[in-house]
């Protein structure tokens, strides 16, 4: 049986519900997180949230899902290319509405347009976790196998280093001298 976080909710159901909406979501129901882990559906997401029409002061009477989510995802370090468990956390504040119209997201919340459809809170959580991923996934410097001393761009002790732009510099120098 799926949890309330995995169930689709209509706007009317969201308005009627007041209270905590917390629990555990298996990563197996989060397609994009599975893709990020190279196809693995292992793991779970811990969610501590509240669904209430009073959760966001700027939008009284409209249902909002506010909370935090955390999980570990198995990613590949971009420096050493080894897999590691990355702690991923996200905070979210989403106000569910029928149509955006002239509205703009507030400083502390986003609008999520439902139209005549439904939303699964698990989808909201997954969206914010994906957005929380860093642009460059890598170990902490002290944990990475590709340390600065082993890096191909490491500092040398006065010896000339090969640069991918060395040929470009020579060509520019030739052009300057021929002019």
C-alpha positions in Angstrom: 0.0 0.0 0.0 1.4 3.4 -0.9 1.8 6.2 1.5 -0.2 9.5 1.3 3.0 11.0 -0.2 2.8 8.7 -3.2 -1.0 9.1 -3.7 -2.3 11.6 -6.3 -4.2 14.4 -4.7 -6.8 16.7 -6.4 -7.0 20.4 -5.5 -10.2 19.8 -3.6 -8.5 17.1 -1.5 -5.6 19.3 -0.8 -7.8 22.1 0.5 -9.7 19.7 2.8 -6.5 18.2 4.4 -4.8 20.0 7.3 -1.9 18.5 9.1 1.4 16.7 8.8 2.3 15.0 5.6 5.4 13.2 6.4 7.0 9.8 5.9 9.3 7.8 3.7 9.2 7.6 -0.1 11.0 4.8 -1.8 13.4 6.0 -4.5 11.8 3.4 -6.7 8.9 5.8 -7.3 11.2 8.7 -8.3 12.1 8.2 -12.0 14.7 11.0 -12.2 16.5 10.0 -9.0 16.7 6.4 -10.4 18.3 7.8 -13.6 20.8 9.8 -11.6 21.9 6.7 -9.8 22.5 4.8 -13.0 19.3 2.8 -12.8 19.5 1.8 -9.2 16.2 2.2 -7.3 17.7 1.5 -3.9 17.2 3.9 -1.0 14.5 6.0 0.4 13.7 9.7 1.0 12.7 10.9 4.5 10.1 13.7 4.3 9.0 15.9 7.2 6.2 18.1 5.9 2.9 19.8 6.5 -0.1 20.3 4.2 -2.2 23.2 5.2 -4.2 26.2 3.9 -2.4 28.3 6.6 1.2 27.1 5.9 2.1 30.2 3.8 0.9 33.5 5.1 1.0 35.2 1.7 -1.6 32.8 0.3 -4.3 32.2 3.0 -6.9 29.6 2.1 -4.8 28.0 -0.6 -3.2 24.6 0.2 0.5 24.6 0.7 3.0 21.8 1.2 5.9 22.9 3.3 8.8 20.8 4.6 12.2 19.2 4.1 13.4 16.0 2.5 16.6 14.2 2.8 18.2 11.1 1.2 21.5 9.6 0.0 21.9 9.1 -3.7 24.7 7.0 -5.3 26.5 9.3 -7.7 29.8 9.3 -9.6 32.5 11.8 -8.7 33.4 14.0 -11.7 37.1 14.1 -10.6 38.0 10.5 -9.8 35.0 8.8 -11.5 34.3 6.6 -8.4 30.9 6.1 -7.0 30.0 7.5 -3.6 27.0 8.2 -1.4 26.0 11.8 -1.6 23.8 13.3 1.1 21.1 15.3 -0.6 18.7 17.6 1.3 16.1 20.1 0.2 13.6 22.4 1.7 10.3 23.2 -0.1 7.3 25.5 0.2 4.8 25.0 -2.6 1.3 26.5 -2.9 -1.0 24.5 -5.1 -3.4 26.5 -7.3 -5.8 25.8 -10.2 -4.2 28.4 -12.6 -1.2 30.7 -12.3 -2.8 33.8 -14.1 -1.0 37.0 -13.1 0.7 35.5 -10.0 4.4 35.3 -9.3 6.2 33.0 -7.0 6.9 34.6 -3.6 10.3 34.9 -1.9 9.7 31.9 0.3 7.4 29.7 -1.9 6.6 28.6 -5.4 3.3 28.1 -7.1 2.4 24.7 -8.5 -0.4 24.8 -11.1 -2.7 21.8 -11.0 -5.4 22.9 -13.4 -8.0 20.1 -13.4 -5.3 17.5 -12.6 -3.7 15.9 -9.6 -0.3 16.0 -7.9 1.6 13.5 -5.9 3.6 15.0 -3.0 6.4 12.6 -3.9 6.7 14.4 -7.3 7.1 17.7 -5.5 9.8 16.2 -3.2 11.6 14.7 -6.1 11.6 18.0 -8.1 13.2 19.9 -5.2 15.8 17.1 -4.5 16.9 17.2 -8.2 17.1 21.0 -8.0 19.3 20.7 -4.9 21.9 18.6 -6.7 25.2 20.5 -7.2 26.3 21.4 -10.7 29.6 19.5 -10.2 29.2 16.2 -8.3 32.4 15.4 -6.4 33.8 14.1 -3.2 35.0 16.4 -0.5 38.7 17.3 -1.3 40.0 15.2 1.5 38.0 12.2 0.4 38.6 12.2 -3.4 41.1 9.9 -5.0 42.1 12.6 -7.5 43.9 14.9 -5.1 45.5 18.1 -6.2 49.0 16.5 -6.2 47.8 13.8 -8.6 45.8 16.2 -10.8 47.1 16.9 -14.4 46.6 20.6 -13.7 48.7 20.6 -10.5 51.2 23.3 -9.7 54.8 22.4 -10.7 58.1 23.4 -9.1 59.1 25.8 -11.8 59.1 23.3 -14.7 57.2 24.3 -17.8 53.8 22.6 -18.1 52.0 21.5 -21.2 49.0 23.8 -21.8 46.2 23.0 -24.2 46.6 26.6 -25.4 50.4 26.5 -26.0 49.9 26.2 -29.7 47.4 29.1 -29.7 50.0 31.3 -28.0 52.6 30.5 -30.6 50.2 31.3 -33.4 49.2 34.6 -31.8 52.9 35.5 -31.4 53.6 34.8 -35.0 50.7 37.0 -36.1 51.9 39.8 -33.9 55.4 39.7 -35.3 54.2 39.5 -39.0 52.0 42.6 -38.7 
